[in-house]
Amino acid sequence: MKDKKKQEINTDGWVQDRKQNIPTQKNGSDCGMFACKFAEYASRRAKIDFDQKHMQYFRKRMVWEFFQQRLM
């Protein structure tokens, strides 16, 4: 695999992890929020326990964090 500068990327230490029974998006506008939340939960090694009904709260929380310039 190469990066945008066409330099080789060493992926030898990368681990692929396929989760089963993960929540799915139910509309056409929450894909970014789902991606952010999956990344956040994965970084904490937390159980994926959110779903579509949590997206409105996550959006409001993210806006608050942007304006406050800090994470909750």
Phi and psi in degrees as GROMACS dihedral restraints (atoms count N, CA, C in turn):
[ dihedral_restraints ]
;  ai    aj    ak    al  type     phi  dphi    fc
    3     4     5     6     1  -123.1    20    10
    4     5     6     7     1   151.0    20    10
    6     7     8     9     1   -86.1    20    10
    7     8     9    10     1  -174.5    20    10
    9    10    11    12     1   -67.6    20    10
   10    11    12    13     1   -17.4    20    10
   12    13    14    15     1   -93.1    20    10
   13    14    15    16     1    10.4    20    10
   15    16    17    18     1    64.6    20    10
   16    17    18    19     1    26.1    20    10
   18    19    20    21     1   -95.7    20    10
   19    20    21    22     1   142.7    20    10
   21    22    23    24     1   -65.9    20    10
   22    23    24    25     1   137.2    20    10
   24    25    26    27     1  -105.9    20    10
   25    26    27    28     1   127.6    20    10
   27    28    29    30     1   -82.5    20    10
   28    29    30    31     1   113.3    20    10
   30    31    32    33     1  -107.2    20    10
   31    32    33    34     1    12.9    20    10
   33    34    35    36     1   -58.2    20    10
   34    35    36    37     1   -36.7    20    10
   36    37    38    39     1   -89.0    20    10
   37    38    39    40     1     1.0    20    10
   39    40    41    42     1   -76.5    20    10
   40    41    42    43     1   144.2    20    10
   42    43    44    45     1  -118.9    20    10
   43    44    45    46     1   131.1    20    10
   45    46    47    48     1   -93.8    20    10
   46    47    48    49     1   136.8    20    10
   48    49    50    51     1  -135.2    20    10
   49    50    51    52     1   117.1    20    10
   51    52    53    54     1  -105.8    20    10
   52    53    54    55     1   115.9    20    10
   54    55    56    57     1   -86.6    20    10
   55    56    57    58     1   147.6    20    10
   57    58    59    60     1  -106.0    20    10
   58    59    60    61     1   151.6    20    10
   60    61    62    63     1    56.3    20    10
   61    62    63    64     1    46.5    20    10
   63    64    65    66     1   -89.5    20    10
   64    65    66    67     1   155.8    20    10
   66    67    68    69     1   -68.1    20    10
   67    68    69    70     1   150.2    20    10
   69    70    71    72     1  -122.8    20    10
   70    71    72    73     1   153.3    20    10
   72    73    74    75     1   -73.6    20    10
   73    74    75    76     1   140.7    20    10
   75    76    77    78     1  -111.4    20    10
   76    77    78    79     1     7.6    20    10
   78    79    80    81     1  -141.7    20    10
   79    80    81    82     1  -175.7    20    10
   81    82    83    84     1  -100.8    20    10
   82    83    84    85     1    13.2    20    10
   84    85    86    87     1  -127.5    20    10
   85    86    87    88     1    -1.3    20    10
   87    88    89    90     1  -105.9    20    10
   88    89    90    91     1    12.6    20    10
   90    91    92    93     1   -61.2    20    10
   91    92    93    94     1   -40.3    20    10
   93    94    95    96     1   -64.7    20    10
   94    95    96    97     1   -41.2    20    10
   96    97    98    99     1   -67.8    20    10
   97    98    99   100     1   -40.1    20    10
   99   100   101   102     1   -60.6    20    10
  100   101   102   103     1   -43.3    20    10
  102   103   104   105     1   -61.8    20    10
  103   104   105   106     1   -43.9    20    10
  105   106   107   108     1   -62.7    20    10
  106   107   108   109     1   -44.0    20    10
  108   109   110   111     1   -69.6    20    10
  109   110   111   112     1   -39.6    20    10
  111   112   113   114     1   -60.0    20    10
  112   113   114   115     1   -43.5    20    10
  114   115   116   117     1   -64.0    20    10
  115   116   117   118     1   -43.5    20    10
  117   118   119   120     1   -61.5    20    10
  118   119   120   121     1   -50.1    20    10
  120   121   122   123     1   -62.7    20    10
  121   122   123   124     1   -41.2    20    10
  123   124   125   126     1   -63.8    20    10
  124   125   126   127     1   -39.3    20    10
  126   127   128   129     1   -64.9    20    10
  127   128   129   130     1   -27.2    20    10
  129   130   131   132     1   -95.4    20    10
  130   131   132   133     1    -1.2    20    10
  132   133   134   135     1    53.7    20    10
  133   134   135   136     1    37.7    20    10
  135   136   137   138     1   -89.4    20    10
  136   137   138   139     1   153.8    20    10
  138   139   140   141     1   -66.1    20    10
  139   140   141   142     1   135.0    20    10
  141   142   143   144     1   -76.9    20    10
  142   143   144   145     1    98.7    20    10
  144   145   146   147     1  -123.1    20    10
  145   146   147   148     1    19.9    20    10
  147   148   149   150     1  -104.7    20    10
  148   149   150   151     1   164.9    20    10
  150   151   152   153     1  -151.1    20    10
  151   152   153   154     1  -168.6    20    10
  153   154   155   156     1   -54.2    20    10
  154   155   156   157     1   -37.4    20    10
  156   157   158   159     1   -65.3    20    10
  157   158   159   160     1   -17.9    20    10
  159   160   161   162     1   -88.0    20    10
  160   161   162   163     1   -10.1    20    10
  162   163   164   165     1   -62.6    20    10
  163   164   165   166     1   -39.6    20    10
  165   166   167   168     1   -60.7    20    10
  166   167   168   169     1   -44.8    20    10
  168   169   170   171     1   -61.8    20    10
  169   170   171   172     1   -45.3    20    10
  171   172   173   174     1   -61.8    20    10
  172   173   174   175     1   -40.0    20    10
  174   175   176   177     1   -62.5    20    10
  175   176   177   178     1   -47.6    20    10
  177   178   179   180     1   -61.5    20    10
  178   179   180   181     1   -41.9    20    10
  180   181   182   183     1   -63.7    20    10
  181   182   183   184     1   -42.3    20    10
  183   184   185   186     1   -63.2    20    10
  184   185   186   187     1   -41.8    20    10
  186   187   188   189     1   -61.5    20    10
  187   188   189   190     1   -45.0    20    10
  189   190   191   192     1   -57.8    20    10
  190   191   192   193     1   -45.2    20    10
  192   193   194   195     1   -63.3    20    10
  193   194   195   196     1   -38.9    20    10
  195   196   197   198     1   -61.0    20    10
  196   197   198   199     1   -50.1    20    10
  198   199   200   201     1   -68.9    20    10
  199   200   201   202     1   -33.5    20    10
  201   202   203   204     1   -83.5    20    10
  202   203   204   205     1   -11.9    20    10
  204   205   206   207     1    55.9    20    10
  205   206   207   208     1    39.8    20    10
  207   208   209   210     1  -157.3    20    10
  208   209   210   211     1   156.7    20    10
  210   211   212   213     1   -94.2    20    10
  211   212   213   214     1   146.5    20    10
